[in-house]
């Protein structure tokens, strides 16, 4: 009709009829909408064709004529699924349908029958001009045209057979069935038989549909039902393993993953799954062997060809997983770094490789190189809050706290509820000692405890901030919260006892110290503080002596405990023993002038008593002044000598400055995350902490307080 109309217009006989114009308008709308859909699709896939491996569609990488014979055979396979959907399967890739490699393969007969039947229908629809031909042409259009993009005939797709692409073609198939039923039911002799057959067909298919719904109850039931249909597809074995893995049933999952490697020995993903499961089972040697097999199966680099177009992106994770596994051994860090670099060389935009390498470089004490790795990752994804957070951790390692705080803030701008950034940025503000940053640090810790209400570290650091601000009641409240959440919280217990001691509530500090020493009997500073309170406030020299002797049994070279024990001897009037004790202490620390002065005082005391005819041996009930004190800890608030976890590994410690809190850290597996198949995270490592201006001032105050104590001790020792 269109051709005749066009010829008439060209001859000038007539214009376009309204019906033709309406049809053309519909065609224009369809063409424009189709082009818009294509443009949107191109934008979604970022102008890159998806990467399919030979496992997704084995025929696509086969040689002629195997590729053509197999693709044509897939047409009758799909037609049979429409005609007789008795065996449905959620995945038809890999070895589900063996390749048709020869013209002598009997399956070519099915292809021949299919094309013959399709040709007859097309001939009938095109040749005859009556209602049945229109119905047949409409049915064929619905069957053929929507299926062409998924047919593999013009370009390969990422599957062999997919039941989902038969949804629209099934409409055309149903039109043919309905029309055939109409023809049969109009014939008198077949009317009853046709209705009976239609009833049986509807009933059986309804029952099968009902039963099929149960197969879709969960991933596990879906993939196990598929294994009943096809046991030659390694992906199905892998997917059942993944379903069991999600249930933390690693032993059962391992059996399915191993079966996948037996069904498809060259399946890289299956060997990666085996390695990951062995790792989850803490069988590192077997995990490494599985990863090495997967790595050996990776396609070899061909000069002049882009590697990323020949390998599935998730398969490159084998380098990441293997590196994450072996870097647990400090002697193999260089080997792990080589694997990360190899992954990056294969795919320069492999963001997770840069992230994982940054973690490793931090562990190798190469913060500048780690910074470069994170900056490269940020070029690929500058909206990733975890990357800004990790870069801030690198800045801390490079002794650049101001830049670290800026990067923490960038992470929080992207994700205001980023828990690790909240915690560590607040900790950084606290460590700076700047009073103007204290309110913001307090706000971030409060936000953190709302996000992590069961983490005692958040409450502890709120207590430390309150101690810095001399808000003792609030500090006590937060410390109690931390201890309630985590009984035996070492730093919270010690600093709470210290808080009581500084507030002239020494007797309230004793029960707290008892609880501390019950959980941590070797806590030296807790023992010193307890001994000091017992001696000066309880007048319990025996209990104090026990505390100092316990320290010396653990660390005979502890000068502080040794000196305080000498003071206890002096308090008990055991002057000769005090003299010997101070001689030993002076030998341990000959540079300490106060020990030399105290020894001189004791000897002068002994000489004076001998001259006065007084016994030097202790007398019953003899006691020194109530103000007698031992040499207390010079550190007003306990500090750790090392700080763990400033890299991008998981975990946090217990205190900050008073008893130093370890910096919390993150992994982007996440993350990542990473993401998809989970990648392995890094290990905690130790970093030497730097002294802030506030800490230096605190140390000076502590020294002044210690000197004041020494002067008081000398005054008491010099008096009788």
C-alpha positions as CSV (number, residue, x, y, z in Angstrom):
1,X,0.0,0.0,0.0
2,X,2.8,2.4,0.9
3,X,4.6,1.7,-2.5
4,X,1.4,2.3,-4.5
5,X,0.6,5.5,-2.6
6,X,4.2,6.7,-3.1
7,X,4.0,6.0,-6.9
8,X,0.7,7.9,-7.2
9,X,2.2,10.9,-5.4
10,X,5.2,10.9,-7.6
11,X,2.9,10.9,-10.7
12,X,1.0,13.8,-9.3
13,X,-2.3,12.0,-9.3
14,X,-3.1,12.3,-5.6
15,X,-1.8,13.3,-2.1
16,X,-1.2,11.0,0.9
17,X,-4.4,9.5,2.3
18,X,-5.1,10.2,6.0
19,X,-4.6,6.6,6.9
20,X,-1.1,6.5,5.3
21,X,-0.2,9.8,7.1
22,X,-1.3,8.3,10.4
23,X,0.8,5.2,9.8
24,X,3.8,7.2,8.9
25,X,3.4,9.3,12.1
26,X,3.3,6.2,14.2
27,X,6.4,4.9,12.5
28,X,8.2,8.2,13.1
29,X,7.3,8.1,16.8
30,X,8.5,4.5,17.0
31,X,11.8,5.3,15.3
32,X,12.5,8.3,17.6
33,X,11.6,6.5,20.8
34,X,13.8,3.5,19.7
35,X,16.7,5.9,19.1
36,X,16.2,7.5,22.5
37,X,16.2,4.0,24.1
38,X,19.4,3.2,22.3
39,X,21.1,6.4,23.4
40,X,20.1,5.8,27.0
41,X,21.3,2.3,26.8
42,X,24.7,3.5,25.5
43,X,24.9,6.0,28.4
44,X,24.1,3.3,30.9
45,X,26.9,0.9,29.7
46,X,29.2,4.0,29.4
47,X,29.8,3.4,25.6
48,X,31.5,0.0,26.4
49,X,30.3,-3.3,25.2
50,X,30.0,-5.9,28.0
51,X,32.8,-8.4,28.3
52,X,31.7,-12.1,27.8
53,X,34.0,-15.0,28.4
54,X,34.0,-18.4,26.7
55,X,32.3,-19.7,29.8
56,X,29.2,-17.5,29.2
57,X,28.8,-18.5,25.6
58,X,31.2,-21.3,24.4
59,X,29.9,-21.2,20.8
60,X,30.8,-17.6,20.4
61,X,34.6,-18.4,20.6
62,X,34.3,-21.6,18.6
63,X,35.7,-21.9,15.0
64,X,33.7,-22.4,11.8
65,X,31.5,-24.4,11.2
66,X,31.0,-25.3,14.9
67,X,29.9,-21.7,15.8
68,X,27.3,-21.5,13.0
69,X,25.9,-25.0,13.5
70,X,25.5,-24.5,17.3
71,X,23.9,-21.0,17.0
72,X,21.4,-22.4,14.5
73,X,20.7,-25.4,16.6
74,X,19.8,-23.1,19.5
75,X,16.7,-21.9,17.5
76,X,14.9,-25.3,17.7
77,X,16.0,-25.5,21.4
78,X,14.2,-22.3,22.1
79,X,11.2,-23.4,20.0
80,X,11.0,-26.7,22.0
81,X,11.0,-24.7,25.3
82,X,7.9,-22.9,24.0
83,X,6.2,-26.0,22.8
84,X,7.1,-28.3,25.7
85,X,8.4,-26.4,28.8
86,X,8.9,-29.6,30.8
87,X,12.5,-28.9,31.9
88,X,13.1,-25.4,32.9
89,X,16.5,-24.2,34.0
90,X,17.6,-20.8,35.4
91,X,21.0,-20.9,33.6
92,X,21.9,-22.5,30.2
93,X,25.5,-21.3,29.9
94,X,28.8,-23.2,30.0
95,X,28.4,-26.9,29.1
96,X,24.6,-27.1,29.3
97,X,24.3,-27.5,25.5
98,X,27.3,-29.3,23.9
99,X,28.7,-27.7,20.8
100,X,27.5,-29.0,17.4
101,X,30.9,-29.6,15.8
102,X,30.0,-31.6,12.7
103,X,27.4,-31.7,9.9
104,X,26.9,-35.3,10.7
105,X,25.6,-34.4,14.2
106,X,22.0,-35.7,14.5
107,X,20.9,-32.5,16.2
108,X,21.2,-30.8,12.8
109,X,18.0,-32.5,11.8
110,X,16.2,-30.5,14.5
111,X,17.6,-27.3,12.9
112,X,16.4,-28.5,9.5
113,X,12.9,-29.3,10.8
114,X,12.6,-25.9,12.5
115,X,13.6,-23.9,9.4
116,X,11.2,-26.0,7.3
117,X,8.3,-25.3,9.6
118,X,9.2,-21.6,9.9
119,X,9.4,-21.3,6.1
120,X,6.0,-22.9,5.6
121,X,4.4,-20.5,8.0
122,X,6.1,-17.5,6.4
123,X,5.1,-18.8,2.9
124,X,1.5,-19.2,4.0
125,X,1.4,-15.7,5.6
126,X,2.9,-14.0,2.6
127,X,1.4,-15.8,-0.3
128,X,-2.3,-16.1,0.8
129,X,-4.4,-12.9,1.2
130,X,-7.0,-13.8,3.8
131,X,-7.5,-13.4,7.6
132,X,-5.4,-16.5,8.5
133,X,-2.3,-15.1,6.7
134,X,-2.6,-11.8,8.7
135,X,-2.9,-13.8,12.0
136,X,0.1,-16.0,11.0
137,X,2.2,-12.9,10.0
138,X,1.4,-11.1,13.3
139,X,2.3,-14.3,15.3
140,X,5.6,-14.7,13.3
141,X,6.4,-11.0,13.8
142,X,6.0,-11.4,17.6
143,X,8.1,-14.5,17.6
144,X,10.9,-13.6,15.3
145,X,11.6,-9.9,15.6
146,X,11.9,-9.6,19.4
147,X,14.1,-12.7,19.4
148,X,16.6,-11.6,16.7
149,X,18.8,-9.6,19.1
150,X,19.1,-12.6,21.4
151,X,19.6,-15.2,18.7
152,X,23.4,-15.0,18.4
153,X,23.0,-15.0,14.7
154,X,24.1,-11.4,14.1
155,X,26.3,-10.8,17.1
156,X,27.1,-12.9,20.2
157,X,25.4,-12.4,23.5
158,X,26.4,-13.4,27.0
159,X,24.3,-16.5,27.2
160,X,23.5,-19.7,25.3
161,X,19.8,-20.0,26.0
162,X,17.8,-17.7,28.3
163,X,14.1,-18.4,29.1
164,X,13.6,-14.7,29.9
165,X,14.1,-13.7,26.3
166,X,11.1,-15.9,25.3
167,X,8.6,-13.7,27.1
168,X,7.6,-11.6,24.1
169,X,8.0,-14.4,21.5
170,X,5.7,-16.6,23.7
171,X,2.9,-14.0,22.8
172,X,3.2,-14.9,19.1
173,X,3.4,-18.6,20.0
174,X,0.2,-18.3,22.0
175,X,-1.5,-16.6,19.0
176,X,-0.6,-19.6,16.9
177,X,-1.9,-22.0,19.5
178,X,-5.1,-20.1,19.9
179,X,-5.7,-19.9,16.2
180,X,-5.0,-23.6,15.8
181,X,-7.4,-24.4,18.6
182,X,-10.1,-22.2,16.8
183,X,-9.6,-24.2,13.6
184,X,-9.9,-27.5,15.3
185,X,-12.9,-26.6,17.4
186,X,-14.8,-25.5,14.3
187,X,-14.6,-29.0,12.9
188,X,-17.5,-31.0,14.2
189,X,-15.6,-34.3,14.7
190,X,-12.7,-32.7,16.5
191,X,-14.6,-30.1,18.6
192,X,-14.9,-32.3,21.8
193,X,-11.4,-33.7,21.4
194,X,-10.0,-30.2,21.0
195,X,-11.7,-28.9,24.1
196,X,-10.5,-32.0,26.0
197,X,-6.9,-31.5,24.9
198,X,-7.1,-27.7,25.7
199,X,-8.4,-28.6,29.2
200,X,-5.6,-31.1,29.8
201,X,-3.1,-28.6,28.5
202,X,-4.3,-25.8,30.8
203,X,-4.6,-28.1,33.8
204,X,-1.1,-29.6,33.5
205,X,0.5,-26.2,32.9
206,X,-1.3,-24.7,35.8
207,X,-0.1,-27.4,38.1
208,X,3.4,-27.1,36.7
209,X,3.4,-23.3,37.2
210,X,2.3,-23.8,40.8
211,X,5.0,-26.3,41.5
212,X,7.6,-24.2,39.7
213,X,6.9,-21.3,42.1
214,X,8.4,-23.3,45.0
215,X,11.6,-23.6,43.0
216,X,11.9,-19.8,43.2
217,X,11.5,-19.8,47.0
218,X,15.2,-19.1,47.6
219,X,18.5,-19.1,45.7
220,X,19.3,-22.5,47.1
221,X,16.0,-24.1,45.9
222,X,16.3,-22.4,42.5
223,X,19.8,-23.6,41.7
224,X,19.3,-27.1,43.1
225,X,16.2,-27.4,40.9
226,X,18.3,-26.4,37.9
227,X,20.9,-29.2,38.8
228,X,18.1,-31.7,38.4
229,X,17.8,-30.6,34.8
230,X,21.4,-30.1,34.0
231,X,24.5,-31.3,35.9
232,X,27.0,-30.3,33.3
233,X,26.9,-26.6,34.0
234,X,29.6,-25.5,36.4
235,X,27.9,-22.2,37.1
236,X,24.9,-24.0,38.7
237,X,27.3,-25.9,41.1
238,X,29.0,-22.6,41.9
239,X,25.6,-20.9,42.5
240,X,24.5,-23.6,44.9
241,X,27.8,-23.1,46.7
242,X,27.3,-19.4,46.9
243,X,23.8,-19.9,48.4
244,X,25.3,-22.2,51.1
245,X,28.2,-19.8,51.6
246,X,25.7,-17.0,52.4
247,X,24.3,-19.3,55.1
248,X,27.9,-19.7,56.5
249,X,27.8,-23.4,55.6
250,X,31.3,-23.4,54.3
251,X,31.9,-27.2,54.4
252,X,28.9,-27.9,52.2
253,X,29.6,-25.0,49.9
254,X,33.2,-26.3,49.4
255,X,31.8,-29.6,48.1
256,X,29.7,-27.8,45.4
257,X,32.6,-25.5,44.4
258,X,35.0,-28.5,44.1
259,X,32.3,-30.3,41.9
260,X,32.2,-27.2,39.7
261,X,36.0,-27.5,39.1
262,X,35.5,-31.1,38.2
263,X,32.7,-30.3,35.7
264,X,34.6,-27.4,34.2
265,X,38.3,-27.7,35.1
266,X,39.2,-24.5,33.3
267,X,36.6,-22.4,35.1
268,X,38.6,-19.6,36.8
269,X,35.7,-18.5,39.0
270,X,35.2,-22.0,40.4
271,X,38.8,-22.2,41.5
272,X,38.5,-18.7,43.0
273,X,35.4,-19.8,44.9
274,X,37.3,-22.9,46.2
275,X,40.2,-20.6,47.4
276,X,37.9,-18.2,49.2
277,X,36.1,-21.0,50.9
278,X,39.3,-22.6,52.1
279,X,40.3,-19.2,53.4
280,X,37.0,-19.0,55.3
281,X,37.8,-22.4,56.8
282,X,41.3,-21.1,57.8
283,X,43.0,-23.5,55.5
284,X,45.5,-21.0,54.0
285,X,47.7,-23.5,52.2
286,X,44.8,-25.1,50.2
287,X,43.4,-21.6,49.6
288,X,46.7,-20.5,48.0
289,X,46.9,-23.6,45.9
290,X,43.4,-22.9,44.5
291,X,44.2,-19.3,43.8
292,X,47.4,-20.3,42.0
293,X,45.4,-22.7,39.8
294,X,42.9,-19.9,39.0
295,X,45.8,-17.5,38.2
296,X,47.4,-20.0,35.8
297,X,44.2,-20.3,33.8
298,X,44.0,-16.5,33.1
299,X,44.4,-15.6,29.4
300,X,47.9,-14.8,28.4
301,X,48.8,-11.3,27.4
302,X,48.9,-10.8,23.6
303,X,51.0,-7.9,22.4
304,X,48.8,-5.2,20.7
305,X,45.5,-6.5,22.2
306,X,43.8,-4.9,25.2
307,X,43.8,-7.4,28.0
308,X,40.6,-6.1,29.7
309,X,38.5,-7.0,26.7
310,X,39.5,-10.7,26.9
311,X,38.9,-11.4,30.6
312,X,35.9,-11.0,32.9
313,X,36.6,-8.1,35.3
314,X,35.7,-10.2,38.4
315,X,38.3,-12.8,37.4
316,X,41.1,-10.2,37.9
317,X,40.1,-10.4,41.6
318,X,42.2,-13.6,41.8
319,X,45.3,-11.4,42.0
320,X,43.7,-9.3,44.8
321,X,42.6,-12.4,46.7
322,X,45.9,-14.2,46.4
323,X,47.8,-11.0,47.5
324,X,45.5,-10.5,50.4
325,X,46.1,-14.0,51.5
326,X,49.9,-14.1,51.3
327,X,50.4,-10.6,52.8
328,X,49.5,-12.1,56.2
329,X,53.0,-13.4,56.1
330,X,55.3,-10.4,56.7
331,X,58.1,-12.1,54.7
332,X,56.0,-12.1,51.5
333,X,54.9,-8.5,51.4
334,X,56.9,-7.8,48.2
335,X,55.3,-10.8,46.5
336,X,51.9,-9.5,47.4
337,X,52.8,-6.0,46.0
338,X,53.9,-7.6,42.8
339,X,50.5,-9.3,42.4
340,X,48.7,-5.9,42.9
341,X,50.9,-4.3,40.3
342,X,50.3,-7.1,37.9
343,X,46.5,-6.6,38.3
344,X,46.9,-2.9,37.7
345,X,49.0,-3.5,34.6
346,X,46.3,-5.7,33.1
347,X,43.6,-3.2,33.9
348,X,44.7,0.4,34.7
349,X,41.3,1.4,35.9
350,X,41.1,-1.4,38.5
351,X,40.1,0.7,41.5
352,X,40.2,-2.1,44.1
353,X,43.7,-3.0,43.1
354,X,44.9,0.5,44.0
355,X,43.0,0.4,47.3
356,X,44.4,-2.9,48.4
357,X,47.9,-1.9,47.3
358,X,47.6,1.3,49.4
359,X,46.8,-0.9,52.4
360,X,49.8,-3.0,51.8
361,X,52.1,-0.1,51.3
362,X,51.0,1.3,54.6
363,X,51.9,-2.0,56.2
364,X,55.3,-1.8,54.5
365,X,55.9,1.6,55.9
366,X,55.7,3.3,52.5
367,X,53.2,6.0,53.2
368,X,54.2,8.2,50.2
369,X,53.6,5.4,47.8
370,X,50.4,4.5,49.5
371,X,49.3,8.1,49.1
372,X,49.9,7.8,45.3
373,X,47.9,4.6,45.1
374,X,44.9,6.2,46.9
375,X,45.1,9.4,44.8
376,X,45.0,7.2,41.6
377,X,42.0,5.4,43.0
378,X,40.3,8.8,43.8
379,X,40.9,9.8,40.1
380,X,38.7,6.8,39.2
381,X,36.1,7.4,42.0
382,X,36.3,10.7,43.8
383,X,32.9,10.2,45.4
384,X,34.1,7.2,47.5
385,X,34.1,8.3,51.1
386,X,36.2,5.2,52.1
387,X,39.0,6.4,49.8
388,X,39.1,9.9,51.4
389,X,39.1,8.2,54.8
390,X,42.1,5.9,53.8
391,X,43.9,8.9,52.4
392,X,43.5,10.6,55.8
393,X,45.0,7.6,57.5
394,X,48.0,8.0,55.2
395,X,48.3,11.7,56.1
396,X,48.5,10.7,59.8
397,X,51.3,8.3,59.0
398,X,53.1,11.1,57.2
399,X,52.7,13.3,60.2
400,X,50.3,15.7,58.5
401,X,47.3,15.9,60.9
402,X,45.8,19.1,59.3
403,X,45.6,17.4,55.9
404,X,44.3,14.3,57.5
405,X,41.5,16.2,59.2
406,X,40.6,17.8,55.9
407,X,40.4,14.4,54.2
408,X,38.3,13.1,57.1
409,X,36.0,16.0,56.6
410,X,35.7,15.2,52.8
411,X,34.7,11.7,53.7
412,X,32.1,13.0,56.0
413,X,30.8,15.4,53.4
414,X,30.1,12.5,51.2
415,X,28.8,10.3,53.9
416,X,27.9,12.1,57.2
417,X,27.4,8.8,58.9
418,X,30.8,7.3,58.0
419,X,31.5,5.7,61.4
420,X,35.2,5.3,61.1
421,X,35.7,8.8,59.8
422,X,33.5,10.2,62.7
423,X,35.6,8.3,65.2
424,X,39.1,8.9,63.9
425,X,38.5,12.6,63.0
426,X,37.1,13.2,66.5
427,X,40.1,11.4,68.0
428,X,42.5,13.5,65.9
429,X,40.8,16.7,67.2
430,X,41.1,15.4,70.7
431,X,44.8,14.6,70.3
432,X,45.5,18.1,68.9
433,X,44.7,19.5,72.4
434,X,43.1,22.6,70.8
435,X,40.1,23.7,73.0
436,X,38.3,25.2,70.0
437,X,38.1,21.7,68.4
438,X,36.8,20.0,71.5
439,X,33.0,20.8,70.9
440,X,33.1,19.4,67.4
441,X,35.1,16.3,68.6
442,X,32.4,15.8,71.2
443,X,29.6,16.2,68.6
444,X,31.3,13.6,66.4
445,X,31.8,11.1,69.2
446,X,28.1,11.6,70.1
447,X,27.1,10.9,66.5
448,X,29.4,7.9,66.5
449,X,27.8,6.3,69.6
450,X,24.4,6.8,68.0
451,X,25.6,4.8,65.0
452,X,27.5,2.3,67.2
453,X,25.7,2.2,70.5
454,X,27.4,-1.0,71.5
455,X,31.0,0.2,71.0
456,X,32.5,1.1,74.4
457,X,35.3,3.0,72.7
458,X,32.9,5.9,71.7
459,X,31.8,6.4,75.3
460,X,35.3,6.1,76.6
461,X,36.6,8.9,74.3
462,X,33.7,11.0,75.4
463,X,34.9,10.5,78.9
464,X,38.4,11.4,77.9
465,X,37.2,14.7,76.4
466,X,35.3,15.5,79.6
467,X,38.4,14.8,81.6
468,X,40.3,17.2,79.3
469,X,37.7,19.8,80.0
470,X,37.7,19.1,83.8
471,X,34.1,18.0,83.7
472,X,34.5,15.3,86.2
473,X,30.9,14.2,86.6
474,X,30.3,13.9,82.9
475,X,33.6,12.0,82.5
476,X,32.6,9.6,85.3
477,X,29.3,9.0,83.5
478,X,30.8,8.2,80.2
479,X,33.5,6.0,81.8
480,X,30.8,4.0,83.6
481,X,28.9,3.6,80.3
482,X,32.0,2.2,78.6
483,X,32.7,-0.2,81.5
484,X,29.1,-1.4,81.5
485,X,29.2,-2.2,77.8
486,X,32.7,-3.8,78.1
487,X,33.4,-5.2,81.5
488,X,37.2,-5.3,82.1
489,X,37.8,-2.3,79.8
490,X,41.3,-1.7,80.9
491,X,41.8,2.0,80.0
492,X,38.3,3.0,81.1
493,X,38.9,1.4,84.5
494,X,42.3,2.9,85.0
495,X,41.3,6.4,84.0
496,X,38.2,6.3,86.1
497,X,40.4,5.4,89.1
498,X,42.8,8.2,88.1
499,X,39.8,10.6,87.9
500,X,38.7,9.6,91.5
501,X,42.3,10.0,92.7
502,X,42.6,13.5,91.2
503,X,39.3,14.4,92.7
504,X,40.4,13.5,96.2
505,X,38.2,10.4,96.1
506,X,41.0,8.0,96.6
507,X,38.9,5.5,98.5
508,X,36.4,5.4,95.6
509,X,39.2,4.6,93.3
510,X,40.2,1.4,95.2
511,X,37.2,-0.7,94.1
512,X,37.8,0.4,90.5
513,X,41.4,-0.6,90.7
514,X,40.5,-4.0,92.2
515,X,38.2,-4.6,89.2
516,X,41.0,-3.5,86.9
517,X,43.5,-5.8,88.5
518,X,41.0,-8.7,88.5
519,X,40.8,-8.5,84.7
520,X,44.4,-7.3,84.1
521,X,46.6,-8.5,87.1
522,X,49.8,-7.3,85.4
523,X,48.6,-3.7,84.9
524,X,51.7,-1.9,86.3
525,X,50.4,1.6,86.6
526,X,47.2,0.3,88.2
527,X,49.3,-1.5,90.8
528,X,51.4,1.6,91.4
529,X,48.3,3.8,91.9
530,X,46.7,1.2,94.2
531,X,49.9,0.9,96.2
532,X,50.1,4.7,96.6
533,X,46.5,5.0,97.8
534,X,46.9,2.1,100.2
535,X,50.1,3.6,101.7
536,X,49.0,7.2,101.9
537,X,45.3,7.0,102.6
538,X,44.7,3.6,104.1
539,X,48.0,3.4,105.9
540,X,48.2,-0.2,104.7
541,X,51.9,-0.6,104.1
542,X,51.6,-4.3,103.8
543,X,49.1,-4.0,100.9
544,X,51.2,-1.4,99.3
545,X,54.3,-3.6,99.6
546,X,52.3,-6.4,97.9
547,X,51.5,-4.2,95.0
548,X,55.1,-3.1,94.5
549,X,56.5,-6.6,94.9
550,X,54.1,-7.9,92.3
551,X,55.4,-5.3,89.8
552,X,59.0,-6.3,90.6
553,X,58.2,-10.0,90.2
554,X,57.0,-9.2,86.6
555,X,59.6,-6.6,85.9
556,X,62.6,-6.5,88.2
557,X,64.0,-3.5,86.4
558,X,61.0,-1.2,87.2
559,X,62.7,1.7,89.0
560,X,59.5,3.3,90.0
561,X,58.1,0.3,91.8
562,X,61.6,-0.4,93.3
563,X,61.9,3.1,94.7
564,X,58.3,3.1,96.1
565,X,59.1,-0.3,97.8
566,X,62.1,1.4,99.4
567,X,59.8,4.1,100.8
568,X,57.6,1.4,102.2
569,X,60.6,0.0,104.1
570,X,61.4,3.4,105.4
571,X,57.8,3.9,106.5
572,X,58.0,0.6,108.4
573,X,61.3,1.8,110.1
574,X,63.3,-0.9,108.3
575,X,66.1,1.5,107.7
576,X,68.8,-1.0,106.9
577,X,66.5,-2.7,104.4
578,X,65.5,0.6,103.0
579,X,69.2,1.5,102.6
580,X,70.0,-1.8,100.7
581,X,66.9,-1.2,98.6
582,X,67.9,2.3,97.6
583,X,71.5,1.1,96.8
584,X,70.0,-1.5,94.4
585,X,67.7,1.1,92.9
586,X,70.6,3.5,92.4
587,X,72.5,0.8,90.6
588,X,69.5,0.3,88.3
589,X,69.2,4.1,87.6
590,X,72.5,5.8,88.4
591,X,71.4,8.9,86.5
592,X,68.5,9.6,88.9
593,X,69.7,12.2,91.4
594,X,66.7,11.9,93.6
595,X,67.5,8.3,94.5
596,X,71.0,9.4,95.5
597,X,69.6,12.1,97.7
598,X,67.1,9.7,99.3
599,X,69.9,7.2,100.0
600,X,71.9,10.0,101.7
601,X,68.9,11.0,103.8
602,X,68.4,7.4,105.0
603,X,72.0,7.0,105.9
604,X,72.0,10.3,107.7
605,X,68.9,9.1,109.6
606,X,70.7,5.9,110.5
607,X,73.8,7.7,111.7
608,X,71.7,10.2,113.8
609,X,69.8,7.3,115.4
610,X,73.1,5.5,116.2
611,X,74.6,8.6,117.7
612,X,71.5,9.1,119.8
613,X,71.6,5.4,121.0
614,X,68.3,4.6,119.3
615,X,67.8,1.2,117.8
616,X,67.9,1.1,114.0
617,X,65.7,-1.9,113.8
618,X,62.0,-1.2,113.3
619,X,59.9,-0.6,116.5
620,X,56.4,-1.8,116.8
621,X,53.8,0.8,116.0
622,X,56.4,3.1,114.5
623,X,55.0,5.2,111.7
624,X,56.0,8.1,109.6
625,X,54.0,11.3,109.0
626,X,50.5,11.0,107.5
627,X,51.9,12.9,104.5
628,X,54.4,10.2,103.6
629,X,54.2,9.3,99.9
630,X,55.9,6.9,97.5
631,X,57.2,8.0,94.1
632,X,53.9,8.1,92.1
633,X,53.7,7.5,88.4
634,X,55.2,10.4,86.5
635,X,52.6,9.9,83.8
636,X,49.5,11.6,85.1
637,X,47.4,9.9,82.4
638,X,48.7,6.6,81.0
639,X,50.0,6.4,77.5
640,X,50.8,3.5,75.2
641,X,54.1,3.5,73.5
642,X,52.7,2.2,70.3
643,X,49.6,2.7,68.3
644,X,48.0,0.0,66.3
645,X,45.7,0.0,63.3
646,X,46.4,3.3,61.7
647,X,46.4,1.5,58.4
648,X,43.3,0.4,56.6
649,X,42.7,-2.7,58.7
650,X,40.0,-3.4,61.2
651,X,40.0,-2.9,64.9
652,X,40.6,-0.3,67.6
653,X,42.2,-0.1,71.0
654,X,41.1,1.2,74.3
655,X,42.3,4.7,75.3
656,X,43.5,8.1,74.1
657,X,46.4,9.9,75.7
658,X,45.6,9.0,79.2
659,X,45.7,5.3,78.3
660,X,46.0,5.7,74.5
661,X,43.1,4.7,72.3
662,X,44.1,2.9,69.1
663,X,42.9,4.5,65.9
664,X,40.0,2.8,64.3
665,X,40.5,2.0,60.6
666,X,38.6,0.7,57.5
667,X,38.8,-1.6,54.5
668,X,37.0,-0.6,51.3
669,X,36.1,-4.8,50.4
670,X,34.3,-3.7,51.0
671,X,33.8,-2.3,50.5
672,X,34.3,-1.8,47.8
673,X,34.4,-2.5,48.2
674,X,34.2,-3.5,47.5
675,X,31.5,-5.1,46.8
676,X,30.5,-8.2,44.8
677,X,32.6,-11.2,45.7
678,X,34.2,-10.1,48.7
679,X,37.9,-9.4,48.7
680,X,40.2,-10.1,51.6
681,X,41.1,-7.2,53.9
682,X,44.5,-6.2,55.3
683,X,46.1,-7.0,58.7
684,X,46.5,-4.6,61.6
685,X,50.0,-3.2,61.9
686,X,51.8,-1.0,64.5
687,X,52.8,2.6,64.0
688,X,54.9,4.9,66.3
689,X,52.7,7.7,67.5
690,X,53.7,11.4,67.4
691,X,53.6,13.8,70.3
692,X,51.2,16.7,70.0
693,X,51.8,20.2,71.5
694,X,49.2,19.3,74.1
695,X,51.0,16.1,75.1
696,X,54.3,18.0,75.4
697,X,52.7,20.5,77.8
698,X,51.2,17.6,79.7
699,X,54.6,16.0,80.1
700,X,56.1,19.2,81.4
701,X,53.2,19.4,84.0
702,X,53.9,15.8,84.9
703,X,57.6,16.5,85.5
704,X,56.8,19.5,87.6
705,X,54.3,17.5,89.7
706,X,56.9,14.7,90.1
707,X,59.6,17.2,91.3
708,X,57.1,18.6,93.8
709,X,56.4,15.1,95.1
710,X,60.2,14.4,95.4
711,X,60.6,17.6,97.4
712,X,57.9,16.5,99.7
713,X,59.4,13.1,100.1
714,X,62.8,14.6,100.9
715,X,61.2,16.9,103.5
716,X,59.5,14.0,105.2
717,X,62.6,11.8,105.0
718,X,64.7,14.5,106.5
719,X,62.4,15.0,109.5
720,X,61.9,12.7,112.4
